[in-house]
Amino acid sequence: MINKLNKLYQNFSNWRFFPLLIRFSVWMGMILFWWVILSVCIDAPREYRLRHSTDDLRREYVAISERYDSLTSIIDNVVRRDENVFRKLFESNPYDLSADLENERISLHEQLMELDNDELVDMLGNRMQRAYKKEDMVLKSSDDMKYNISTGALSIDCVPAIQPVNNKQLTLLAAGKKPLINPFHRAMREHHGVDYLIPEGTAVFATADGVVKTLSEKNTTHGKAITVDHGNGYETSYSHLLDVRVRKGQKVKRGDIIALSGNSGLSFAPHLHYEVRFRDTRVDPVHYFFLELSPEEYQRIIRIALSSMQSFD
């Protein structure tokens, strides 16, 4: 009898526990459900900050992208206007140096791909030999210059080592030393210096210490011009001037204002024609700007000089 009563009590206890378990499960399910809803719909403070910081970055990115597109459009318009001015001024299409360099790189790559390993090794060896020879020449020239400076035979102040005008942005050089189209004869002729396209009245500097050798006030092809003797075989000349600020025989220092640029003589537009002579030989003035140009600026100005197609005198 007692066993039957215990069995009935256990069954009754299990029957009372079962509804409690169901209620507990329902409540836990509802809590979990509302926790998920609140997590999805309502951000925690940290999540709120992260979400809005991302929104700010997205808005800034959109604004920068729109600004970039606007600037790109402006630059493209400026380039097209510059090309139109170039065509009207020189009656020719602008020279695209970057395209030629890209074509050269592609052509060189195709040539190298056709060579076998032995040919590549021979080519590399020949190039290294040429590089070694150039290195020896540069070292010898450097040693000679150091010797001349140490013995007093050559002063760095007497070497034309700056540009004759203020051209920090490297935007004023318009023609280099090479065969160019002459604006008056419409034919290719050797251009012996560099041309700076600058307004009349721009200050012209002496590029090294020296003595004014000659002055030209007559209406010649070079117009008003100055020649400065720097010693040790170096001379510089400045042509198509508006006004001369020095006299013959006067000593000048590097950076002194010796003239104002103009449009005198046989000149296509207001500009300065600048030449460097070493031992009566005209050399490329671009290679004598080393005191004020970094290696990157030197490479850039060489590209600018190579891209010119027409001189102004």
Steps between C-alpha positions, in 0.01 A plus 500: 500500500779738589674431169184588309469828690864591424447424132189716488688786673787479249258504207320798649831681559614440141162622374538830699865552387420463130288822472770690686760381252279606211447847653870541562580405141239744366633784713859427398395488135324836532801653676731370229262623231480854645877503556554426131245766400660760726851409381398544137289813542680685778878559499714490807694823565822356358323358196323832451834687497659251261204510265491879484877528465469280193221722370723805542781330314261402223377859465858628495591244235207606283596868540865429416398291199281783372784748557744271321266466202460878491875559510557235234248673277668837558845356425371338181350833392828679573694238302265534203524879513879477521506269198277741305726793589803293396342418165403862434838635611729245333265361233586143603374230735645483852780254552404205723828388655338253740340309213835469322668380818225244553540377143875474552450293816257268323738461205793430732295242693406322177865495390614358832232230492637378166855456633629184662699491824843519336402806298354664809822435692707651216273806484521548876879468489529763224277741690699449817823571313355824363379591848848436643654724234254780574570458871874534436440815293282654772753414772784644293303817433417527871863450597609766250244743635603430860865557406422826322294622795764401755777672302294813444487449124122466507240645733151354524370856509628544144307201362152592364300275730153658535218602268503858371140563611285403796362165385438302820192329354692403182216628283676780312745300288349490150781385268814296549835471325433278200375529141167684513257658257599862443187717531610734221645255244263210582789257471705288738804687626744443783395686813816580696348588839180487699199731482300617803150616412459790745331840496692813410670660799581173680824513699798322341780376729868439447544124535857524635764751602671673211563813299268650239682435174270648236179701480280522195259791480454481123201359317668169408345156483578453870368845587634644823740239633766446767800269506669425832849350523532275808859390441638148455336482159144569616281766341125563513278711276156653554305618194178682395511727806285800578748688717864449595595572863881458476785656306789350308786393725284495813550214746186305589418237758281196462138607556554867410226651283676594178204568270125485441362256247332631188412436137776684314669377185373211293264364764172316448362584847630656825761259633859462616753310290778366726822330392799345676836473323796300620826556313313655205261204474130541567392247761154410626409747778259247656799305632623810686206553736632260763516748789124545515356173363447169674558179297123470446472863384803450274329203331181702465666802339684273256166353396360851457796600283465187287127555452542842339441517123555864404732775608404865552793654310 
